[in-house]
Amino acid sequence: MIFVHSRKETLNTAQILLKIAKEKDEDHFFKSPDSAYKIIEKLKYGPLKEVCQRGVGIHNAGLLRKDRSLIE
């Protein structure tokens, strides 16, 4: 778990970690379970939805309340 101050930096950190995993050919470790896709589809914030589809969830007080609740 990584704590980052802003929503933007939280998302950027997730994207960087996914990029590093892909560069190392280890992105197969980052996959959302099939059961999560119904929840992911309900997310409103597009970039959040994108990283969640790739198996990484983020949480930040700057997220929409509905998105935070879905992530929790």
C-alpha positions in Angstrom: 0.0 0.0 0.0 1.3 3.4 -1.0 0.0 6.7 0.4 0.2 9.7 -1.8 -1.2 13.2 -1.0 -3.3 14.1 -4.0 -5.8 12.2 -6.2 -3.7 13.1 -9.2 -0.5 11.8 -7.7 -2.2 8.7 -6.4 -3.4 7.9 -9.9 0.1 8.8 -11.4 1.7 6.4 -8.9 -0.6 3.6 -9.9 0.1 4.2 -13.6 3.8 4.3 -13.1 3.7 1.0 -11.2 1.7 -0.6 -14.0 4.1 0.8 -16.6 7.1 -0.6 -14.7 5.4 -4.0 -14.4 4.7 -4.0 -18.2 8.3 -3.0 -19.0 9.5 -6.0 -16.9 7.0 -8.3 -18.5 5.3 -8.8 -15.2 2.0 -7.1 -15.9 0.3 -10.5 -15.8 0.5 -10.2 -12.0 -2.0 -7.3 -12.3 -5.4 -8.5 -13.3 -8.7 -7.8 -11.7 -10.8 -10.9 -10.8 -13.8 -11.5 -13.1 -16.0 -10.8 -10.1 -14.7 -7.2 -9.9 -15.8 -6.1 -13.3 -19.4 -5.4 -12.3 -18.1 -3.0 -9.7 -15.5 -1.5 -12.0 -18.2 -0.7 -14.6 -20.0 1.5 -12.0 -16.9 3.7 -11.4 -17.4 7.3 -12.7 -13.8 8.5 -12.8 -12.4 7.2 -16.1 -8.7 7.0 -15.1 -9.7 5.1 -11.9 -11.7 2.7 -14.0 -8.7 2.2 -16.3 -6.2 1.3 -13.5 -8.8 -0.9 -11.8 -9.4 -2.9 -15.0 -5.6 -3.5 -14.9 -5.8 -4.8 -11.3 -4.8 -1.8 -9.3 -7.2 0.0 -7.0 -6.5 3.5 -5.6 -8.1 5.3 -2.7 -7.9 9.0 -2.0 -10.2 11.5 -0.3 -10.3 13.5 -3.6 -12.2 10.8 -5.4 -16.0 11.0 -5.8 -17.8 9.6 -2.8 -19.5 6.9 -4.9 -16.1 5.8 -6.4 -14.5 5.7 -3.0 -17.3 3.6 -1.7 -17.0 1.2 -4.6 -13.3 0.9 -4.1 -13.7 0.2 -0.4 
